[in-house]
Amino acid sequence: MKTFLNEWNMLLLTVLILHWQESAENPLVFCYRMGVRLTARMRRV
Protein backbone atom coordinates (compact mmCIF):
# COMPACT_ATOMS: atom_id res chain seq x y z
CA MET A 1 0.00 0.00 0.00
CA LYS A 2 2.85 2.35 0.85
CA THR A 3 4.54 1.84 -2.51
CA PHE A 4 1.22 2.46 -4.26
CA LEU A 5 0.80 5.76 -2.42
CA ASN A 6 4.35 6.81 -3.28
CA GLU A 7 3.79 6.02 -6.96
CA TRP A 8 0.50 7.92 -6.89
CA ASN A 9 2.22 10.95 -5.36
CA MET A 10 4.92 10.82 -8.03
CA LEU A 11 2.24 10.63 -10.73
CA LEU A 12 0.43 13.63 -9.25
CA LEU A 13 3.67 15.60 -9.07
CA THR A 14 4.45 14.81 -12.71
CA VAL A 15 0.98 15.92 -13.79
CA LEU A 16 1.29 19.11 -11.74
CA ILE A 17 4.68 19.95 -13.26
CA LEU A 18 3.40 19.31 -16.79
CA HIS A 19 0.34 21.47 -16.15
CA TRP A 20 2.59 24.18 -14.70
CA GLN A 21 4.68 24.34 -17.87
CA GLU A 22 1.56 24.62 -20.01
CA SER A 23 -0.26 27.28 -18.02
CA ALA A 24 1.07 30.79 -17.48
CA GLU A 25 -0.93 30.84 -14.27
CA ASN A 26 0.69 31.73 -10.98
CA PRO A 27 1.84 28.44 -9.40
CA LEU A 28 0.66 29.56 -5.95
CA VAL A 29 -2.83 30.27 -7.26
CA PHE A 30 -2.89 26.91 -9.01
CA CYS A 31 -1.76 25.06 -5.88
CA TYR A 32 -4.37 26.88 -3.81
CA ARG A 33 -7.12 25.93 -6.27
CA MET A 34 -5.99 22.29 -6.28
CA GLY A 35 -5.98 22.24 -2.47
CA VAL A 36 -9.49 23.65 -2.34
CA ARG A 37 -10.68 21.10 -4.88
CA LEU A 38 -9.10 18.21 -2.97
CA THR A 39 -10.52 19.29 0.41
CA ALA A 40 -13.98 19.69 -1.14
CA ARG A 41 -13.74 16.18 -2.57
CA MET A 42 -12.65 14.76 0.79
CA ARG A 43 -15.55 16.45 2.59
CA ARG A 44 -18.02 14.97 0.15
CA VAL A 45 -16.92 11.39 0.84
N, CA, C and O atoms as a Tinker XYZ file with bonds, in Angstrom:
   180  protein
     1  N      0.839000   -1.199000    0.000000    73     2
     2  CA     0.000000    0.000000    0.000000    64     1     3
     3  C      0.876000    1.252000    0.000000    63     2     4     5
     4  O      0.569000    2.246000   -0.657000    81     3
     5  N      1.982000    1.177000    0.759000    73     3     6
     6  CA     2.849000    2.349000    0.849000    64     5     7
     7  C      3.477000    2.666000   -0.510000    63     6     8     9
     8  O      3.554000    3.825000   -0.916000    81     7
     9  N      3.925000    1.612000   -1.207000    73     7    10
    10  CA     4.545000    1.840000   -2.515000    64     9    11
    11  C      3.523000    2.423000   -3.481000    63    10    12    13
    12  O      3.851000    3.283000   -4.299000    81    11
    13  N      2.272000    1.948000   -3.384000    73    11    14
    14  CA     1.221000    2.462000   -4.258000    64    13    15
    15  C      1.022000    3.959000   -4.024000    63    14    16    17
    16  O      0.906000    4.738000   -4.970000    81    15
    17  N      0.984000    4.349000   -2.741000    73    15    18
    18  CA     0.804000    5.763000   -2.418000    64    17    19
    19  C      1.972000    6.592000   -2.938000    63    18    20    21
    20  O      1.773000    7.686000   -3.466000    81    19
    21  N      3.180000    6.078000   -2.792000    73    19    22
    22  CA     4.350000    6.812000   -3.283000    64    21    23
    23  C      4.274000    6.993000   -4.793000    63    22    24    25
    24  O      4.541000    8.080000   -5.306000    81    23
    25  N      3.910000    5.934000   -5.502000    73    23    26
    26  CA     3.786000    6.024000   -6.964000    64    25    27
    27  C      2.693000    7.016000   -7.352000    63    26    28    29
    28  O      2.837000    7.769000   -8.315000    81    27
    29  N      1.606000    7.007000   -6.598000    73    27    30
    30  CA     0.496000    7.922000   -6.886000    64    29    31
    31  C      0.946000    9.355000   -6.695000    63    30    32    33
    32  O      0.623000   10.230000   -7.498000    81    31
    33  N      1.710000    9.598000   -5.605000    73    31    34
    34  CA     2.221000   10.951000   -5.362000    64    33    35
    35  C      3.148000   11.391000   -6.483000    63    34    36    37
    36  O      3.082000   12.534000   -6.935000    81    35
    37  N      4.009000   10.487000   -6.933000    73    35    38
    38  CA     4.919000   10.815000   -8.029000    64    37    39
    39  C      4.130000   11.157000   -9.297000    63    38    40    41
    40  O      4.467000   12.096000  -10.018000    81    39
    41  N      3.077000   10.380000   -9.553000    73    39    42
    42  CA     2.241000   10.630000  -10.730000    64    41    43
    43  C      1.590000   12.011000  -10.634000    63    42    44    45
    44  O      1.574000   12.772000  -11.601000    81    43
    45  N      1.054000   12.320000   -9.451000    73    43    46
    46  CA     0.426000   13.627000   -9.254000    64    45    47
    47  C      1.426000   14.751000   -9.468000    63    46    48    49
    48  O      1.120000   15.752000  -10.117000    81    47
    49  N      2.636000   14.579000   -8.913000    73    47    50
    50  CA     3.672000   15.602000   -9.068000    64    49    51
    51  C      4.004000   15.811000  -10.547000    63    50    52    53
    52  O      4.142000   16.945000  -11.007000    81    51
    53  N      4.130000   14.712000  -11.281000    73    51    54
    54  CA     4.446000   14.812000  -12.706000    64    53    55
    55  C      3.351000   15.575000  -13.440000    63    54    56    57
    56  O      3.634000   16.449000  -14.259000    81    55
    57  N      2.101000   15.239000  -13.141000    73    55    58
    58  CA     0.977000   15.922000  -13.789000    64    57    59
    59  C      0.987000   17.409000  -13.441000    63    58    60    61
    60  O      0.759000   18.263000  -14.299000    81    59
    61  N      1.256000   17.705000  -12.162000    73    59    62
    62  CA     1.292000   19.106000  -11.740000    64    61    63
    63  C      2.371000   19.880000  -12.486000    63    62    64    65
    64  O      2.136000   20.990000  -12.962000    81    63
    65  N      3.563000   19.279000  -12.583000    73    63    66
    66  CA     4.677000   19.955000  -13.257000    64    65    67
    67  C      4.341000   20.179000  -14.730000    63    66    68    69
    68  O      4.602000   21.252000  -15.273000    81    67
    69  N      3.762000   19.167000  -15.373000    73    67    70
    70  CA     3.400000   19.306000  -16.785000    64    69    71
    71  C      2.365000   20.413000  -16.963000    63    70    72    73
    72  O      2.456000   21.215000  -17.893000    81    71
    73  N      1.384000   20.449000  -16.067000    73    71    74
    74  CA     0.343000   21.473000  -16.150000    64    73    75
    75  C      0.950000   22.859000  -15.925000    63    74    76    77
    76  O      0.570000   23.828000  -16.581000    81    75
    77  N      1.898000   22.937000  -14.990000    73    75    78
    78  CA     2.590000   24.180000  -14.695000    64    77    79
    79  C      3.222000   24.757000  -15.957000    63    78    80    81
    80  O      3.052000   25.935000  -16.273000    81    79
    81  N      3.958000   23.900000  -16.673000    73    79    82
    82  CA     4.678000   24.344000  -17.866000    64    81    83
    83  C      3.707000   24.842000  -18.939000    63    82    84    85
    84  O      4.022000   25.757000  -19.700000    81    83
    85  N      2.535000   24.234000  -18.988000    73    83    86
    86  CA     1.559000   24.624000  -20.012000    64    85    87
    87  C      0.881000   25.939000  -19.667000    63    86    88    89
    88  O      0.699000   26.794000  -20.534000    81    87
    89  N      0.505000   26.104000  -18.400000    73    87    90
    90  CA    -0.261000   27.283000  -18.016000    64    89    91
    91  C      0.659000   28.409000  -17.557000    63    90    92    93
    92  O      1.668000   28.172000  -16.891000    81    91
    93  N      0.301000   29.618000  -17.917000    73    91    94
    94  CA     1.067000   30.792000  -17.481000    64    93    95
    95  C      0.538000   31.292000  -16.145000    63    94    96    97
    96  O      0.877000   32.384000  -15.690000    81    95
    97  N     -0.304000   30.464000  -15.528000    73    95    98
    98  CA    -0.934000   30.837000  -14.271000    64    97    99
    99  C      0.094000   30.860000  -13.140000    63    98   100   101
   100  O      1.106000   30.160000  -13.181000    81    99
   101  N     -0.188000   31.668000  -12.150000    73    99   102
   102  CA     0.689000   31.735000  -10.980000    64   101   103
   103  C      0.658000   30.384000  -10.262000    63   102   104   105
   104  O     -0.421000   29.910000   -9.905000    81   103
   105  N      1.809000   29.759000  -10.043000    73   103   106
   106  CA     1.844000   28.441000   -9.399000    64   105   107
   107  C      1.150000   28.435000   -8.041000    63   106   108   109
   108  O      0.490000   27.456000   -7.693000    81   107
   109  N      1.290000   29.511000   -7.271000    73   107   110
   110  CA     0.661000   29.560000   -5.951000    64   109   111
   111  C     -0.858000   29.523000   -6.078000    63   110   112   113
   112  O     -1.535000   28.837000   -5.313000    81   111
   113  N     -1.386000   30.260000   -7.044000    73   111   114
   114  CA    -2.830000   30.271000   -7.263000    64   113   115
   115  C     -3.304000   28.887000   -7.668000    63   114   116   117
   116  O     -4.337000   28.404000   -7.202000    81   115
   117  N     -2.527000   28.251000   -8.551000    73   115   118
   118  CA    -2.889000   26.911000   -9.015000    64   117   119
   119  C     -2.892000   25.920000   -7.854000    63   118   120   121
   120  O     -3.824000   25.129000   -7.710000    81   119
   121  N     -1.842000   25.967000   -7.024000    73   119   122
   122  CA    -1.755000   25.058000   -5.878000    64   121   123
   123  C     -2.925000   25.292000   -4.922000    63   122   124   125
   124  O     -3.506000   24.341000   -4.399000    81   123
   125  N     -3.261000   26.547000   -4.699000    73   123   126
   126  CA    -4.374000   26.879000   -3.809000    64   125   127
   127  C     -5.684000   26.295000   -4.343000    63   126   128   129
   128  O     -6.471000   25.715000   -3.596000    81   127
   129  N     -5.901000   26.462000   -5.658000    73   127   130
   130  CA    -7.123000   25.930000   -6.268000    64   129   131
   131  C     -7.188000   24.411000   -6.134000    63   130   132   133
   132  O     -8.235000   23.847000   -5.814000    81   131
   133  N     -6.034000   23.749000   -6.388000    73   131   134
   134  CA    -5.993000   22.294000   -6.278000    64   133   135
   135  C     -6.301000   21.862000   -4.852000    63   134   136   137
   136  O     -7.042000   20.904000   -4.636000    81   135
   137  N     -5.734000   22.566000   -3.884000    73   135   138
   138  CA    -5.979000   22.243000   -2.474000    64   137   139
   139  C     -7.457000   22.368000   -2.137000    63   138   140   141
   140  O     -8.024000   21.503000   -1.468000    81   139
   141  N     -8.070000   23.432000   -2.595000    73   139   142
   142  CA    -9.494000   23.648000   -2.340000    64   141   143
   143  C    -10.312000   22.528000   -2.961000    63   142   144   145
   144  O    -11.251000   22.016000   -2.353000    81   143
   145  N     -9.943000   22.156000   -4.182000    73   143   146
   146  CA   -10.676000   21.101000   -4.885000    64   145   147
   147  C    -10.559000   19.776000   -4.133000    63   146   148   149
   148  O    -11.538000   19.045000   -3.980000    81   147
   149  N     -9.334000   19.477000   -3.662000    73   147   150
   150  CA    -9.103000   18.214000   -2.965000    64   149   151
   151  C     -9.859000   18.174000   -1.643000    63   150   152   153
   152  O    -10.472000   17.159000   -1.313000    81   151
   153  N     -9.823000   19.271000   -0.878000    73   151   154
   154  CA   -10.518000   19.289000    0.407000    64   153   155
   155  C    -12.020000   19.152000    0.197000    63   154   156   157
   156  O    -12.696000   18.475000    0.971000    81   155
   157  N    -12.546000   19.793000   -0.849000    73   155   158
   158  CA   -13.977000   19.694000   -1.144000    64   157   159
   159  C    -14.345000   18.252000   -1.456000    63   158   160   161
   160  O    -15.393000   17.763000   -1.036000    81   159
   161  N    -13.467000   17.570000   -2.202000    73   159   162
   162  CA   -13.739000   16.181000   -2.572000    64   161   163
   163  C    -13.701000   15.297000   -1.331000    63   162   164   165
   164  O    -14.506000   14.375000   -1.198000    81   163
   165  N    -12.766000   15.576000   -0.421000    73   163   166
   166  CA   -12.648000   14.764000    0.792000    64   165   167
   167  C    -13.874000   14.956000    1.682000    63   166   168   169
   168  O    -14.356000   14.004000    2.296000    81   167
   169  N    -14.373000   16.183000    1.748000    73   167   170
   170  CA   -15.545000   16.449000    2.594000    64   169   171
   171  C    -16.768000   15.706000    2.073000    63   170   172   173
   172  O    -17.602000   15.232000    2.845000    81   171
   173  N    -16.859000   15.612000    0.755000    73   171   174
   174  CA   -18.021000   14.969000    0.146000    64   173   175
   175  C    -18.101000   13.494000    0.547000    63   174   176   177
   176  O    -19.177000   12.975000    0.844000    81   175
   177  N    -16.952000   12.837000    0.551000    73   175   178
   178  CA   -16.923000   11.394000    0.841000    64   177   179
   179  C    -17.279000   11.145000    2.298000    63   178   180
   180  O    -17.309000    9.996000    2.738000    81   179
